[in-house]
Amino acid sequence: MSDALQAPERLTDKLAGLLMQRIESGDLAPDERLPTEQKLSEQFGVSRTVVREAVSRLKSIGLLTSRQGAGVFVAPRHQARALAFDPLVVTSMESVLQVVEVRRGLEADVAALAAQRMTPEKASTIADALAQLEACPPQGAEGVEADLAFHRSIARATENPHYERLLGFLEQYQREAMRVTRTNEALDSGYMVQVREEHRAIAKAVMRGDAAGARQAAMLHMHNAAQRIENADPPIRRALGALLAPPSTGSTSS
């Protein structure tokens, strides 16, 4: 079976993701030397530039390491690694739902803790973030950024900087997932009303210091986000699938 990659864009992402999977599965063992740039280029049918960029990306997160005069090796397991997901984490409906699933428990904990530590100043900030979100059009980058900023304002209210940093890390994956969910919601006016009420319920519970209510509202919001995708009509699912699919190119050497 050929290992050659196909022609879609994001070849660097694809190769980095494939190498990451092989490292994490043990197919490429700790301290094992990576094949040369030329051999990887031939094996996967991509340019050496793509190989170089993919290897550089995995070095940056601590999965690979260079040894002067010896080549590139899989990093030892005890070596500190940066938190990272597969670069292709959001390229299918299933992966979008997985991101929503990851957020479900995290958003619930964040909302509950923010409610416990609520102050009038924090409540004002969250109310402003909600107002900005509601003023945005349902589709487009502006709404996605406002949505993220709303959730970030609640994370900041926990006074635990690690929550805000973790959500900040997830944002690079959430942007694509939220672009899909917001597109889905914009195609159905009933969904749009439901989502607005869910955001309001989270904000109100957090601002009044109701930790249990905030947890429940955040959990319900994430549960419903998944349900709205899973239960979308076939035309909407096709539109969402097209939104996720990377465009094709005519060459594997880009």
Disulfide bonds with the S-S distance in Angstrom:
none
